[in-house]
């Protein structure tokens, strides 16, 4: 009979091989068009910008391969080297045999320690790779402060949440995982409201969009599309990166529009209106509740899987943990679930792309034509050095949005 560890090692190897093959195919496709881009791409980017975008894509790809190999080796060492069981046995001795807080401490400390080996790669990506192509705006002090604040937020939220989830095993018995799903799903909904009000201001400054043409246009757009937001705010994304974005947070009367200051600097008011119309399209076409519903189903399945694995005597024992202990099952599920969900990524991307096309169509209708949306997408592609010629397999696995060429064609078809 094939052992659990053998299956785990095989899944790790298969995912890594798939990632490296997809990355190599994508680089080959980029190099194939590096000198003479396709006509549709040439209409979007000039020669120098396209070559810079290709160089950026190639360098990110090579760095991603190195980082992926390193992460896989670290995970293998942790899973097969007895590190986690040793850590668990040390931490649970701090309390009694049934003490919940020591189990919570084990999960949080393990997560914290597992994040440490990747820090040099994150630093290199920010201060070497992104810096080389003009995107990094952060400083070493800000980067360190972000990491420290992120850790404190994780501990402040993670400890009470995990304590409740692990305590449910004693409170609710065999049905704990159903109540655990309800707690976690309720927490996620609550965070849609609290995140922009409580957590985001710890890292970024949010200011109301000042009076002027842009604010007038955006408010008028909301009126004519039947979309109301409590406020329009500008986030100081430029203090960390030259990349740009726009998004909504919250829902109902807590809904707010957030624009990156870099986005405002890059686009005209009409183009910003088109970007906002696209985001409104996601709401008006019902994508948000559908995505929340799908997330709930996956979360429900995840809790069911954790409960089943905890009851299975072979799962914890295979990795050196005591059978039936819920805390190790939680951690192992978090570490291993990606080995399976990776292969379902293309299915999620198919649905995501469908929604993006629908939101683009809504923006086209709201703006009275595709010109403003096309102009915004082109500028964003140029400013962010977007890869416009990805390999179709790579795109299928990693792109939640259609390529710009595909989006322009759909916008033009009407």
LINJO-V188382 format. One record per backbone hydrogen bond with DSSP energy under -1.0 kcal/mol. NH is the residue of the N-H (numbers start at 1). CO is the residue of the C=O. Records with the same first field share a line. If there is no record, write none. Layout:
NH: CO, CO
//
This chain:
7: 3
8: 4
9: 5
10: 6
11: 7
12: 8
13: 9
14: 10
15: 11
16: 12
17: 13
18: 14
19: 15
20: 16
21: 17
22: 18
23: 19
24: 20
25: 21
26: 22
27: 23
28: 24
29: 25
30: 26
31: 27
32: 28
42: 38
43: 39
44: 41
45: 41
50: 46
51: 47
52: 48
53: 49
54: 50
55: 51
56: 52
57: 53
58: 54
59: 55
60: 56
61: 57
62: 58
63: 59
64: 60
65: 61
66: 62
67: 63
68: 64
69: 65
70: 66
71: 67
72: 68
73: 69
74: 70
75: 71
76: 72
77: 73
78: 74
79: 75
80: 76
81: 77
86: 82
87: 83
88: 84
89: 85
90: 86
91: 87
92: 88
94: 91
99: 96
104: 100
105: 101
106: 102
107: 103
108: 104
109: 105
110: 106
111: 107
112: 108
113: 109
114: 110
115: 111
119: 116
122: 118
123: 119
124: 120
125: 121
126: 122
127: 123
128: 124
129: 124
130: 125
132: 128
133: 129
134: 131
135: 130
137: 240
138: 240
143: 139
144: 140
145: 141
146: 142
147: 143
148: 144
149: 145
150: 146
151: 147
152: 148
153: 149
154: 150
155: 151
156: 152
157: 153
158: 154
159: 155
161: 157
162: 158
163: 159
164: 160
165: 161
166: 162
167: 163
168: 164
169: 166
170: 167
171: 167
172: 168
175: 172
176: 173
178: 175
179: 175
180: 176
181: 177
182: 178
183: 179
184: 180
185: 181
186: 182
187: 183
188: 184
189: 185
190: 186
191: 187
192: 188
193: 190
194: 190
195: 191
198: 194
200: 195
202: 199
203: 200
204: 200
207: 234
209: 232
216: 212
217: 213
218: 214
219: 215
220: 216
221: 217
222: 218
223: 219
224: 220
225: 221
227: 222
230: 255
233: 257
234: 207
235: 259
236: 205
237: 235
239: 236
240: 237
241: 237
242: 135
247: 258
249: 256
254: 251
255: 252
256: 249
257: 231
258: 247
259: 233
260: 245
261: 235
264: 260
265: 261
266: 262
267: 263
272: 268
273: 269
274: 270
275: 271
276: 272
277: 273
278: 274
279: 275
280: 276
281: 277
282: 278
283: 279
284: 280
285: 281
286: 283
287: 282
290: 286
291: 287
292: 288
293: 289
294: 290
295: 291
296: 292
297: 293
298: 294
299: 295
300: 296
301: 297
302: 298
303: 299
304: 300
305: 301
306: 302
307: 303
308: 304
309: 305
310: 306
311: 307
312: 308
315: 312
318: 314
319: 316
320: 317
321: 316
325: 322
329: 325
330: 326
331: 327
332: 328
333: 329
334: 330
335: 331
336: 332
337: 333
339: 336
340: 337
341: 337
342: 338
343: 340
344: 341
345: 342
348: 344
349: 345
350: 346
351: 347
352: 348
353: 349
354: 350
355: 351
356: 352
357: 353
358: 354
359: 355
360: 356
361: 357
362: 358
363: 359
364: 360
365: 361
366: 362
367: 363
369: 364
374: 370
375: 371
376: 372
377: 373
378: 374
379: 375
380: 376
381: 377
382: 378
383: 379
384: 380
386: 381
395: 391
396: 392
397: 393
398: 394
399: 395
407: 403
408: 404
409: 405
410: 406
411: 407
412: 408
413: 409
414: 410
//
